[in-house]
């Protein structure tokens, strides 16, 4: 790299062939930080060791191994997914106002219950959905409000 004087300031001239070397460096930095962030999201918790239970539950259901085994594997797979949804909403709330952060937490905090309810409705298990919602309301009353 050679030195040149530009607009009265000393700066290093890039030897890269890009017409915009600063932009190329910025893109490299963003890609590196995005890859680092993705690794942190995927490997940031020990609960993520349970993620392979999701495909294992699908495989167990497809092979007819047993409903109990399939249920337990699916339950184990939901734990890291729920934790990652909570982590993602917390990170998004850091970059928004307190009202938007609270709305994000309230919306996506119940995403797991929403997914389970939609699957149960599709199977025609309306009583399961009703009892699940009742359990959610009671647990929020007891645990969140401290009754």
VEXPA-192149 format. One record per residue: residue in one letter; z, y, x of N, C-alpha, C, CB in turn. Coordinates in steps of 0.2 Angstrom, whole numbers. Glycine has a CB too. Layout:
<nodes>
{node A,{Z,Y,X},{Z,Y,X},{Z,Y,X},{Z,Y,X}};
...
</nodes>
This chain:
<nodes>
{node X,{0,-6,4},{0,0,0},{0,6,4},{6,0,-5}};
{node X,{-4,11,3},{-4,17,6},{-1,23,3},{-11,19,8}};
{node X,{2,28,6},{5,33,3},{0,39,2},{11,36,7}};
{node X,{0,42,-4},{-4,48,-5},{0,53,-9},{-10,46,-10}};
{node X,{-2,59,-8},{1,65,-11},{-2,67,-18},{2,71,-7}};
{node X,{1,66,-23},{-2,68,-30},{3,73,-34},{-2,61,-34}};
{node X,{0,78,-35},{4,83,-39},{10,86,-36},{5,81,-46}};
{node X,{10,86,-29},{15,88,-25},{21,83,-24},{18,94,-28}};
{node X,{20,77,-26},{25,72,-26},{22,66,-22},{28,69,-33}};
{node X,{27,63,-18},{25,57,-14},{25,51,-19},{29,56,-8}};
{node X,{20,47,-19},{21,41,-23},{17,35,-19},{18,41,-30}};
{node X,{18,29,-21},{15,23,-18},{9,22,-22},{19,17,-17}};
{node X,{3,21,-18},{-3,19,-22},{-3,12,-22},{-9,22,-18}};
{node X,{-4,9,-28},{-4,2,-29},{-11,-1,-26},{-4,0,-37}};
{node X,{-10,-7,-24},{-16,-11,-21},{-19,-15,-26},{-14,-14,-15}};
{node X,{-16,-15,-33},{-19,-20,-38},{-25,-17,-40},{-14,-21,-43}};
{node X,{-29,-21,-43},{-36,-19,-46},{-36,-15,-53},{-41,-24,-46}};
{node X,{-30,-15,-56},{-29,-13,-62},{-30,-5,-62},{-22,-15,-65}};
{node X,{-33,-3,-68},{-34,5,-68},{-27,8,-70},{-39,6,-73}};
{node X,{-23,4,-73},{-16,7,-74},{-11,2,-71},{-15,7,-82}};
{node X,{-9,3,-65},{-4,-1,-62},{3,-1,-65},{-4,0,-54}};
{node X,{5,5,-67},{11,6,-70},{12,2,-76},{13,14,-71}};
{node X,{6,3,-80},{6,-1,-87},{6,-8,-86},{0,1,-91}};
{node X,{3,-11,-80},{3,-18,-79},{10,-20,-77},{-2,-20,-73}};
{node X,{13,-16,-73},{20,-18,-70},{25,-18,-76},{22,-13,-65}};
{node X,{24,-13,-81},{28,-13,-87},{27,-19,-91},{27,-6,-91}};
{node X,{21,-21,-92},{19,-27,-96},{23,-33,-93},{12,-28,-97}};
{node X,{22,-34,-86},{25,-39,-83},{33,-39,-84},{24,-39,-75}};
{node X,{36,-33,-83},{43,-33,-84},{45,-35,-91},{45,-26,-83}};
{node X,{41,-33,-96},{43,-34,-103},{42,-42,-105},{38,-30,-108}};
{node X,{37,-45,-102},{35,-52,-103},{41,-56,-100},{29,-54,-99}};
{node X,{43,-54,-94},{49,-57,-90},{55,-56,-95},{50,-54,-83}};
{node X,{57,-50,-97},{63,-49,-101},{62,-53,-108},{64,-42,-102}};
{node X,{56,-53,-111},{55,-57,-117},{56,-65,-116},{48,-56,-120}};
{node X,{54,-67,-110},{55,-74,-109},{62,-76,-107},{51,-76,-102}};
{node X,{66,-71,-104},{73,-72,-103},{77,-71,-110},{75,-66,-98}};
{node X,{75,-67,-114},{78,-67,-121},{77,-73,-125},{76,-60,-124}};
{node X,{71,-76,-124},{69,-82,-128},{74,-88,-125},{62,-83,-128}};
{node X,{74,-88,-119},{78,-93,-116},{86,-92,-118},{78,-93,-108}};
{node X,{88,-86,-118},{95,-85,-120},{96,-87,-127},{97,-78,-119}};
{node X,{91,-86,-132},{92,-87,-139},{92,-95,-139},{86,-84,-143}};
{node X,{87,-99,-136},{87,-106,-136},{93,-109,-133},{80,-108,-134}};
{node X,{95,-107,-127},{100,-111,-123},{107,-107,-123},{97,-112,-116}};
{node X,{108,-102,-127},{114,-98,-127},{120,-101,-130},{112,-92,-130}};
{node X,{119,-107,-133},{125,-110,-136},{125,-117,-135},{125,-108,-143}};
{node X,{131,-120,-134},{131,-127,-134},{130,-131,-140},{138,-129,-131}};
{node X,{130,-127,-146},{128,-130,-152},{121,-132,-152},{130,-126,-158}};
{node X,{117,-129,-148},{109,-130,-148},{108,-137,-145},{106,-125,-143}};
{node X,{113,-141,-143},{112,-148,-141},{111,-152,-147},{118,-150,-137}};
{node X,{113,-149,-153},{112,-153,-159},{105,-152,-162},{117,-151,-164}};
{node X,{101,-147,-159},{94,-146,-162},{90,-152,-163},{91,-141,-158}};
{node X,{90,-157,-158},{85,-163,-159},{87,-167,-165},{86,-167,-153}};
{node X,{93,-166,-168},{95,-170,-174},{91,-168,-180},{102,-168,-176}};
{node X,{87,-162,-180},{83,-161,-186},{77,-165,-186},{80,-154,-185}};
{node X,{73,-166,-181},{68,-171,-181},{70,-178,-181},{63,-170,-174}};
{node X,{76,-179,-179},{79,-186,-179},{80,-188,-187},{85,-187,-175}};
{node X,{83,-183,-190},{84,-184,-198},{78,-185,-201},{88,-178,-200}};
{node X,{72,-181,-200},{66,-182,-203},{63,-189,-202},{61,-177,-201}};
{node X,{64,-191,-195},{62,-198,-193},{66,-204,-197},{62,-199,-186}};
{node X,{72,-202,-197},{77,-207,-201},{75,-208,-208},{84,-206,-200}};
{node X,{73,-202,-211},{72,-203,-218},{65,-206,-219},{71,-196,-221}};
{node X,{60,-205,-215},{54,-208,-215},{54,-215,-214},{49,-204,-210}};
{node X,{58,-217,-209},{58,-225,-208},{63,-228,-212},{61,-225,-201}};
{node X,{67,-225,-217},{71,-228,-222},{77,-231,-218},{67,-233,-225}};
{node X,{80,-228,-213},{86,-231,-210},{92,-230,-214},{87,-227,-203}};
{node X,{92,-225,-218},{98,-224,-223},{99,-217,-224},{104,-227,-220}};
{node X,{101,-216,-231},{102,-209,-233},{108,-206,-229},{103,-209,-240}};
{node X,{113,-210,-228},{119,-208,-225},{118,-205,-218},{125,-213,-224}};
{node X,{114,-209,-214},{112,-207,-207},{108,-201,-207},{108,-213,-204}};
{node X,{103,-201,-212},{98,-195,-212},{102,-189,-214},{93,-196,-218}};
{node X,{107,-189,-219},{111,-184,-221},{115,-181,-215},{116,-186,-227}};
{node X,{119,-185,-212},{123,-183,-206},{119,-180,-200},{127,-189,-203}};
{node X,{113,-183,-199},{108,-179,-194},{106,-173,-196},{102,-184,-192}};
{node X,{104,-172,-203},{102,-165,-205},{108,-160,-205},{99,-166,-213}};
{node X,{114,-163,-207},{120,-159,-207},{121,-156,-200},{126,-162,-210}};
{node X,{121,-161,-195},{122,-159,-188},{116,-154,-185},{122,-165,-183}};
{node X,{110,-154,-188},{105,-150,-186},{106,-143,-189},{98,-153,-188}};
{node X,{109,-142,-195},{110,-136,-198},{115,-132,-195},{112,-137,-205}};
{node X,{120,-135,-191},{125,-131,-188},{122,-126,-182},{130,-135,-184}};
{node X,{118,-128,-178},{115,-123,-173},{110,-118,-176},{112,-127,-167}};
{node X,{107,-120,-181},{102,-116,-185},{106,-110,-188},{98,-119,-190}};
{node X,{112,-112,-191},{116,-107,-194},{119,-102,-189},{121,-110,-199}};
{node X,{121,-105,-184},{124,-101,-178},{119,-96,-175},{127,-105,-173}};
{node X,{113,-98,-174},{107,-94,-172},{105,-89,-176},{101,-98,-170}};
{node X,{105,-90,-183},{104,-85,-188},{109,-79,-188},{103,-88,-195}};
{node X,{115,-81,-187},{121,-77,-186},{120,-72,-180},{127,-80,-186}};
{node X,{118,-76,-174},{117,-72,-168},{111,-67,-169},{116,-77,-162}};
{node X,{106,-69,-172},{100,-65,-172},{101,-59,-177},{94,-69,-175}};
{node X,{105,-60,-182},{107,-54,-187},{112,-49,-183},{110,-57,-193}};
{node X,{116,-52,-179},{121,-48,-175},{117,-43,-170},{126,-52,-172}};
{node X,{112,-47,-167},{108,-43,-162},{104,-38,-165},{104,-48,-158}};
{node X,{101,-39,-171},{97,-34,-175},{101,-29,-178},{93,-38,-181}};
{node X,{107,-30,-179},{112,-25,-182},{114,-20,-177},{118,-28,-185}};
{node X,{114,-23,-170},{115,-18,-165},{110,-12,-164},{116,-22,-158}};
{node X,{104,-14,-166},{99,-9,-165},{98,-5,-172},{93,-12,-163}};
{node X,{102,-5,-177},{101,-2,-183},{107,2,-185},{99,-7,-189}};
{node X,{107,5,-191},{113,9,-193},{118,3,-195},{112,14,-198}};
{node X,{124,6,-197},{129,1,-199},{128,-2,-206},{136,4,-199}};
{node X,{125,2,-210},{123,0,-217},{117,-5,-217},{121,6,-221}};
{node X,{112,-4,-213},{107,-9,-212},{109,-15,-209},{101,-6,-208}};
{node X,{114,-15,-204},{117,-21,-201},{121,-25,-206},{121,-19,-195}};
{node X,{125,-21,-210},{128,-25,-215},{124,-28,-220},{133,-20,-219}};
{node X,{118,-25,-222},{113,-28,-226},{110,-34,-223},{108,-23,-228}};
{node X,{109,-34,-217},{106,-39,-213},{110,-45,-213},{104,-37,-206}};
{node X,{117,-44,-211},{122,-49,-211},{123,-52,-218},{128,-46,-209}};
{node X,{123,-48,-223},{124,-51,-230},{118,-55,-232},{125,-45,-235}};
{node X,{112,-53,-230},{106,-56,-232},{105,-63,-229},{100,-52,-231}};
{node X,{105,-62,-222},{103,-68,-218},{109,-73,-217},{100,-66,-212}};
{node X,{115,-70,-218},{121,-74,-217},{121,-80,-222},{127,-70,-218}};
{node X,{118,-79,-228},{118,-85,-233},{111,-88,-233},{119,-82,-240}};
{node X,{107,-88,-228},{100,-91,-227},{101,-99,-228},{97,-89,-221}};
{node X,{106,-101,-225},{107,-109,-225},{108,-111,-232},{112,-111,-220}};
{node X,{112,-108,-235},{114,-109,-242},{108,-109,-247},{119,-105,-245}};
{node X,{104,-103,-245},{98,-102,-249},{93,-108,-248},{94,-96,-247}};
{node X,{92,-110,-242},{87,-116,-240},{89,-122,-244},{87,-117,-232}};
{node X,{96,-124,-243},{98,-130,-246},{97,-129,-254},{106,-131,-244}};
{node X,{99,-124,-257},{98,-123,-264},{91,-124,-266},{101,-116,-266}};
{node X,{86,-121,-262},{79,-121,-264},{77,-129,-264},{75,-117,-260}};
{node X,{79,-132,-259},{77,-139,-258},{80,-143,-264},{80,-142,-252}};
{node X,{87,-142,-266},{90,-145,-271},{86,-144,-278},{97,-144,-272}};
{node X,{85,-137,-279},{81,-136,-285},{74,-139,-286},{80,-128,-286}};
{node X,{71,-140,-280},{64,-143,-280},{65,-151,-282},{61,-143,-273}};
{node X,{71,-153,-280},{72,-161,-282},{75,-161,-289},{77,-164,-277}};
{node X,{77,-156,-292},{79,-156,-299},{87,-157,-299},{76,-162,-303}};
{node X,{90,-155,-294},{98,-156,-293},{101,-149,-295},{100,-159,-286}};
{node X,{101,-147,-301},{103,-141,-303},{111,-140,-302},{101,-139,-310}};
{node X,{114,-146,-304},{121,-146,-304},{124,-145,-297},{124,-153,-307}};
{node X,{120,-148,-292},{122,-147,-285},{122,-140,-283},{117,-152,-280}};
{node X,{117,-137,-285},{116,-130,-283},{121,-126,-287},{109,-127,-286}};
{node X,{123,-127,-293},{129,-123,-296},{135,-124,-292},{129,-126,-303}};
{node X,{137,-130,-290},{143,-132,-287},{143,-129,-280},{144,-139,-287}};
{node X,{137,-129,-277},{137,-126,-270},{138,-118,-270},{130,-127,-267}};
{node X,{135,-115,-275},{136,-108,-276},{144,-107,-278},{132,-105,-282}};
{node X,{147,-111,-282},{154,-110,-284},{158,-111,-277},{156,-115,-289}};
{node X,{156,-116,-273},{160,-117,-267},{159,-111,-262},{158,-123,-264}};
{node X,{153,-108,-262},{152,-102,-258},{156,-96,-260},{145,-101,-258}};
{node X,{156,-95,-267},{160,-89,-269},{168,-90,-268},{159,-89,-277}};
{node X,{170,-96,-269},{177,-98,-268},{179,-97,-261},{179,-105,-271}};
{node X,{175,-100,-257},{177,-100,-249},{177,-92,-247},{172,-104,-245}};
{node X,{172,-88,-249},{172,-81,-247},{178,-78,-250},{165,-78,-250}};
{node X,{180,-79,-256},{186,-76,-259},{192,-78,-255},{187,-78,-266}};
{node X,{193,-84,-253},{199,-86,-250},{199,-85,-242},{199,-94,-250}};
{node X,{193,-85,-239},{193,-84,-232},{191,-77,-230},{188,-89,-229}};
{node X,{187,-74,-233},{185,-67,-231},{190,-62,-234},{178,-66,-234}};
{node X,{192,-63,-240},{196,-58,-243},{204,-60,-241},{196,-58,-250}};
{node X,{205,-66,-239},{212,-68,-237},{217,-69,-243},{215,-62,-233}};
{node X,{214,-71,-248},{218,-73,-254},{222,-79,-253},{214,-74,-260}};
</nodes>
